Amino acid sequence: MPTTREHWWPRRAPLVAALVAAVVALPGLRFPFLSDDWAQIETVATGLAYTTPYGDFRPLYMATLWLEYTLFGLTPFLFHLTNILLIAATGALVVILVRRYTGDARLAGLAGVLYALHPYHVENTAWISARSDTLYAVFYLGAAVAHDRWLTRARGLPIITMLLFQAALLSKETALTLPALLTLVGLLRYPRGLTLRTWMRSYLILWTQLGLHFCLRFWALGGAGRTLTHDSVWTWAKNGLAYAAAALVPAPLEVLTASAALWGTVATAIVSLMILLIFLGARRISPLVVGASLAFVVLVGPSVVGLQERYLLLPSAASALILASLIRSLPGRLKAIFLTVLIVFWLLMLQIHWSNWHQAAEASDRLVEDLSELSRRPGTEEIVVANMPFQIRGGSVAGDFRAALFLRGERPVEVRAACYISYPAKDSDVLDGPPERSIHRTQTSAEVRIRVPHEPYSRFIGPTPLPGELNLQTPVAQLRFDEGGRVRIQIDGVPVGQKIVAVWSGGRLQPLFFTANSYFGSIAPNTGQ
């Protein structure tokens, strides 16, 4: 008997979502190591490590980096391939989990494909260091699937769920939301309640496991470790609203935050229009919309302490179910119209996100290449970059470049930044005028004058002075802040040893001088004051 479409889709939907996720992530295969990647890999170059170089307790995540470095060395292609396989696995698991929760294979397939297409997943595949999100998401979703299967019999303890939950926690601490999510799902799916014994074995034990894990984390780190609780509750609320808007209108984060009210209004208007059309078509809104909205709140909760595109990876599974449910409830041809417009818009956003990260990748390659060349100069002990790129077009660039030099086999000289700048393009220049006017040098010091417009993709990152102060002295340089985004960077030489000072200009590092040595570089010397 021939296979009908109805029979084909339930079996193939997870594979389709996985393939879609993998295909849209393929551009990441050509990317180099970026930013934090260097420090992470240097940490595992000498053996297994249970903490990241930034104080996070993520032993399973670090173990994947150690295994790849041991087997493949410095081959970014293979590191990125792992990221793509992980994001594909999350797409398949979203379909499987939604199908188990709803019993609707077609709805689950649509939600999985929308999840796979979300443009904010670009950061999870373009940047190797973002793997902790995809890794924990695979174990997290697997634990949820295993828990639902266990509930069908409710015998013994949910061992597989507990093991997968522990693996998720050892990949990234954001997995802490799993007990809350499963409790929410239990309340929604079993409104008449489960037996007390089942509640204790299936939910209370997971809450207990979570508490024990954080005791382990506290012991392993010798304290609370790195926390991100310095912002106000109001900031967290704004971040949560930004994630909600980005779930539907995933503009690059720099653009979205610059016009948060506009993008929030657009997202609200689209959802309101869909709801209105559903009511006008005498349709009902699926109760899944409410349940998935509550799940989104639970999943996004720990992420509101920061605003990063990669943090939306798991919450976007819930938002994809919301969108799929609303689209399915639309009358007649409006389903196809809304779905087509949504996919076309998201594909456009995907192209923009990949283009932005491609610029960051090119700039990172140039920067590391230039630093490598400078490190080879005889006697070099330190390289100071006056205006170090922090981000290029929103893509992360700054990192531990001493580690980069070490891993590339160069002399691991210290690389320090006088300040960090977010640049709007790979070849952007923030010098305040031509080099002969914006750079002043002597044999032992240099002053670099920059002007940084504060706009999307462009801003001064730091360090910054205290409110009301104009001068800031750091171990690297003295900074003076003037009106109009102008900053004067004064860098002095050291009497002992060799220090190269360089400026990022035109998308390359331009060396200014050796202390206690002659000038060199492509920028002509200017000793005027």
SELO-871598 format. One line per 8 residues: number of its first residue (from 1); their letters; for each residue x, y, z of C-alpha. Coordinates in steps of 0.2 Angstrom, whole numbers, always signed. Layout:
BEGIN
NUM	a	X Y Z; ...
// end
This chain:
BEGIN
1	mpttrehw	+0 +0 +0; +8 +17 -5; +13 +28 +9; +1 +43 +11; +7 +60 +16; -2 +59 +33; +9 +43 +36; +25 +50 +29
9	wprraplv	+25 +66 +39; +25 +59 +57; +40 +48 +53; +50 +61 +43; +46 +77 +52; +61 +76 +65; +73 +73 +50; +66 +87 +40
17	aalvaavv	+68 +99 +55; +86 +93 +58; +90 +95 +39; +83 +112 +39; +93 +117 +54; +109 +110 +47; +107 +118 +30; +104 +136 +37
25	alpglrfp	+120 +133 +48; +131 +127 +34; +140 +145 +32; +147 +142 +49; +159 +128 +42; +171 +141 +34; +172 +152 +50; +189 +153 +60
33	flsddwaq	+191 +153 +79; +184 +169 +86; +185 +179 +102; +183 +167 +117; +187 +152 +107; +206 +154 +109; +205 +155 +128; +193 +140 +129
41	ietvatgl	+204 +129 +118; +221 +134 +127; +212 +129 +143; +210 +111 +137; +226 +110 +127; +235 +103 +142; +221 +91 +148; +203 +90 +154
49	ayttpygd	+196 +105 +163; +180 +106 +173; +179 +125 +172; +180 +138 +158; +193 +151 +159; +179 +163 +164; +174 +154 +180; +159 +144 +174
57	frplymat	+157 +126 +180; +154 +117 +163; +164 +101 +163; +155 +92 +149; +156 +107 +138; +174 +108 +141; +176 +89 +138; +169 +91 +120
65	lwleytlf	+182 +105 +116; +196 +94 +124; +191 +79 +114; +191 +89 +97; +207 +97 +101; +215 +80 +105; +209 +72 +89; +209 +86 +77
73	gltpflfh	+220 +100 +83; +217 +117 +77; +204 +113 +64; +190 +126 +66; +180 +117 +52; +178 +101 +63; +173 +111 +79; +160 +120 +69
81	ltnillia	+154 +104 +61; +150 +98 +79; +140 +114 +82; +130 +111 +67; +126 +93 +72; +121 +99 +89; +109 +112 +82; +102 +99 +70
89	atgalvvi	+99 +87 +85; +89 +101 +94; +78 +103 +79; +74 +85 +78; +71 +84 +97; +59 +99 +97; +48 +90 +84; +48 +74 +95
97	lvrrytgd	+44 +83 +111; +30 +94 +104; +23 +78 +96; +22 +69 +112; +15 +84 +121; +1 +88 +108; -2 +72 +99; -2 +82 +83
105	arlaglag	+12 +77 +71; +9 +91 +58; +9 +104 +71; +25 +97 +79; +33 +97 +61; +29 +115 +58; +35 +120 +75; +51 +111 +72
113	vlyalhpy	+54 +119 +55; +51 +136 +62; +62 +133 +76; +76 +127 +64; +74 +143 +54; +76 +156 +68; +90 +168 +63; +96 +170 +81
121	hventawi	+103 +152 +80; +117 +159 +69; +127 +164 +84; +126 +146 +90; +134 +140 +75; +146 +154 +69; +154 +155 +86; +162 +139 +93
129	sarsdtly	+161 +146 +111; +142 +147 +110; +142 +128 +110; +137 +127 +128; +120 +132 +123; +117 +119 +109; +125 +106 +120; +114 +109 +135
137	avfylgaa	+99 +110 +124; +101 +93 +117; +102 +85 +134; +88 +96 +141; +76 +92 +127; +81 +73 +128; +77 +74 +147; +60 +81 +143
145	vahdrwlt	+56 +67 +131; +63 +54 +142; +52 +61 +157; +36 +60 +146; +40 +42 +141; +43 +38 +159; +26 +45 +164; +17 +33 +153
153	rarglpii	+21 +19 +166; +28 +29 +181; +38 +14 +188; +53 +16 +198; +63 +32 +196; +65 +42 +180; +84 +37 +179; +86 +42 +161
161	tmllfqaa	+78 +59 +164; +90 +62 +179; +105 +57 +169; +101 +68 +154; +97 +82 +166; +113 +81 +175; +122 +81 +158; +113 +97 +153
169	llsketal	+118 +105 +170; +136 +100 +167; +135 +108 +150; +128 +125 +156; +119 +130 +172; +104 +138 +162; +97 +120 +162; +91 +124 +179
177	tlpalltl	+74 +128 +172; +70 +109 +168; +61 +105 +184; +50 +121 +183; +46 +117 +165; +41 +99 +168; +31 +104 +183; +22 +117 +172
185	vgllrypr	+19 +104 +159; +12 +91 +172; +0 +104 +179; -6 +108 +161; -7 +90 +155; -14 +82 +170; -27 +95 +177; -34 +82 +189
193	gltlrtwm	-17 +79 +196; -6 +65 +197; -4 +54 +213; +7 +61 +227; +19 +46 +224; +21 +51 +206; +24 +69 +210; +38 +65 +222
201	rsylilwt	+46 +53 +210; +45 +63 +194; +46 +81 +200; +52 +82 +218; +67 +71 +214; +72 +83 +200; +71 +98 +211; +82 +89 +224
209	qlglhfcl	+94 +85 +210; +95 +103 +205; +99 +108 +223; +113 +95 +224; +121 +101 +208; +122 +118 +214; +131 +112 +230; +143 +103 +219
217	rfwalgga	+145 +119 +208; +149 +129 +224; +162 +116 +230; +170 +115 +213; +172 +134 +210; +176 +137 +229; +161 +149 +229; +146 +156 +219
225	grtlthds	+157 +158 +204; +153 +170 +190; +136 +179 +192; +127 +191 +181; +116 +199 +193; +122 +217 +193; +108 +224 +183; +91 +230 +190
233	vwtwakng	+75 +221 +189; +69 +234 +176; +84 +229 +165; +79 +211 +166; +61 +215 +162; +67 +225 +146; +78 +210 +141; +63 +198 +143
241	layaaaal	+53 +209 +132; +67 +210 +119; +68 +191 +118; +49 +190 +116; +50 +203 +101; +65 +194 +94; +56 +177 +94; +44 +184 +80
249	vpaplevl	+54 +199 +72; +73 +193 +74; +82 +209 +69; +100 +209 +73; +101 +213 +92; +110 +229 +89; +96 +235 +78; +83 +228 +89
257	tasaalwg	+89 +236 +105; +92 +253 +97; +74 +254 +92; +66 +242 +105; +49 +251 +106; +47 +250 +87; +51 +232 +85; +41 +228 +101
265	tvataivs	+26 +237 +93; +28 +228 +76; +29 +211 +85; +13 +215 +96; +4 +221 +80; +7 +205 +71; +2 +194 +85; -14 +205 +88
273	lmillifl	-18 +204 +69; -17 +185 +69; -28 +184 +84; -41 +196 +77; -41 +186 +60; -44 +170 +70; -59 +177 +79; -66 +185 +63
281	garrispl	-64 +168 +55; -75 +161 +69; -60 +150 +74; -53 +146 +92; -36 +150 +98; -28 +134 +103; -25 +132 +122; -7 +127 +117
289	vvgaslaf	-4 +146 +114; -6 +149 +133; +4 +134 +138; +18 +138 +126; +18 +156 +132; +20 +150 +150; +34 +138 +144; +43 +153 +135
297	vvlvgpsv	+43 +163 +151; +51 +148 +161; +64 +145 +148; +69 +163 +145; +69 +167 +164; +88 +164 +167; +93 +173 +151; +86 +190 +156
305	vglqeryl	+102 +193 +166; +110 +197 +149; +105 +200 +131; +113 +189 +119; +106 +181 +103; +112 +164 +107; +102 +164 +124; +86 +162 +113
313	llpsaasa	+90 +145 +107; +79 +135 +119; +65 +148 +122; +63 +149 +103; +56 +131 +104; +42 +137 +114; +39 +153 +103; +40 +142 +87
321	lilaslir	+25 +132 +95; +16 +148 +98; +18 +154 +80; +14 +136 +73; -2 +136 +83; -8 +153 +78; -4 +150 +60; -14 +133 +61
329	slpgrlka	-29 +143 +68; -30 +156 +54; -44 +154 +42; -42 +148 +24; -28 +155 +14; -22 +166 +27; -12 +151 +34; -1 +150 +18
337	ifltvliv	+0 +169 +17; +6 +172 +35; +18 +157 +34; +26 +162 +18; +28 +180 +23; +36 +174 +40; +48 +162 +31; +53 +175 +18
345	fwllmlqi	+57 +188 +32; +66 +176 +42; +77 +170 +27; +81 +188 +24; +86 +190 +42; +97 +175 +41; +106 +182 +27; +109 +198 +37
353	hwsnwhqa	+115 +188 +52; +127 +178 +42; +134 +193 +33; +137 +202 +50; +146 +187 +57; +156 +185 +41; +163 +202 +43; +168 +198 +61
361	aeasdrlv	+176 +182 +55; +187 +192 +42; +192 +205 +54; +197 +192 +67; +207 +183 +54; +216 +199 +50; +219 +204 +68; +226 +188 +73
369	edlselsr	+237 +187 +57; +244 +205 +61; +247 +201 +79; +257 +185 +74; +268 +196 +62; +271 +208 +76; +275 +195 +89; +289 +189 +77
377	rpgteeiv	+299 +205 +78; +315 +202 +89; +313 +207 +107; +294 +210 +107; +287 +207 +124; +271 +216 +123; +259 +222 +110; +247 +236 +115
385	vanmpfqi	+232 +240 +103; +226 +258 +106; +208 +254 +99; +205 +236 +100; +190 +229 +90; +178 +221 +103; +164 +217 +90; +163 +219 +71
393	rggsvagd	+145 +222 +65; +139 +214 +81; +150 +198 +80; +162 +195 +94; +181 +198 +90; +190 +202 +106; +198 +188 +116; +214 +182 +124
401	fraalflr	+225 +185 +109; +240 +179 +119; +232 +162 +119; +229 +164 +100; +248 +167 +97; +252 +152 +108; +241 +140 +100; +247 +146 +82
409	gerpvevr	+265 +142 +87; +270 +161 +89; +279 +169 +103; +265 +171 +116; +268 +189 +120; +255 +199 +130; +242 +208 +120; +233 +222 +129
417	aacyisyp	+220 +234 +124; +220 +253 +129; +201 +252 +125; +188 +242 +116; +177 +248 +102; +162 +241 +93; +164 +244 +74; +150 +244 +61
425	akdsdvld	+161 +236 +48; +177 +226 +46; +186 +240 +38; +178 +254 +48; +190 +268 +55; +187 +278 +71; +202 +289 +70; +197 +307 +73
433	gppersih	+203 +313 +56; +218 +308 +45; +232 +299 +53; +244 +314 +53; +232 +324 +63; +225 +310 +74; +241 +301 +79; +255 +310 +88
441	rtqtsaev	+271 +300 +93; +288 +302 +101; +301 +289 +104; +293 +283 +120; +274 +288 +119; +260 +290 +108; +243 +299 +108; +229 +292 +97
449	rirvphep	+213 +302 +95; +197 +293 +90; +179 +298 +88; +166 +284 +91; +148 +288 +85; +135 +279 +97; +123 +270 +85; +119 +253 +80
457	ysrfigpt	+135 +242 +79; +146 +257 +84; +150 +262 +102; +164 +264 +114; +164 +248 +125; +176 +253 +139; +185 +256 +150; +174 +271 +156
465	plpgelnl	+177 +283 +169; +166 +286 +184; +151 +298 +182; +157 +316 +180; +175 +312 +177; +184 +315 +161; +200 +306 +164; +204 +288 +167
473	qtpvaqlr	+221 +280 +171; +223 +262 +167; +238 +250 +168; +239 +252 +149; +235 +270 +145; +228 +286 +150; +211 +290 +142; +203 +307 +141
481	fdeggrvr	+185 +309 +136; +179 +324 +126; +162 +329 +119; +155 +321 +103; +161 +303 +107; +180 +309 +106; +193 +300 +116; +211 +304 +117
489	iqidgvpv	+222 +289 +121; +239 +292 +129; +251 +277 +129; +268 +278 +137; +283 +267 +134; +292 +257 +147; +310 +260 +150; +315 +241 +150
497	gqkivavw	+309 +229 +137; +301 +231 +120; +283 +236 +118; +274 +238 +101; +260 +250 +100; +247 +248 +86; +231 +256 +80; +217 +247 +71
505	sggrlqpl	+214 +257 +56; +206 +252 +39; +203 +234 +45; +221 +231 +49; +233 +233 +63; +245 +248 +60; +261 +247 +71; +267 +264 +77
513	fftansyf	+283 +260 +86; +295 +250 +96; +299 +258 +113; +318 +261 +114; +319 +258 +95; +315 +266 +78; +298 +269 +71; +290 +258 +59
521	gsiapntg	+274 +254 +51; +263 +261 +36; +258 +277 +45; +271 +291 +44; +278 +297 +60; +271 +314 +68; +280 +320 +83; +270 +336 +85
529	q	+260 +339 +100
// end
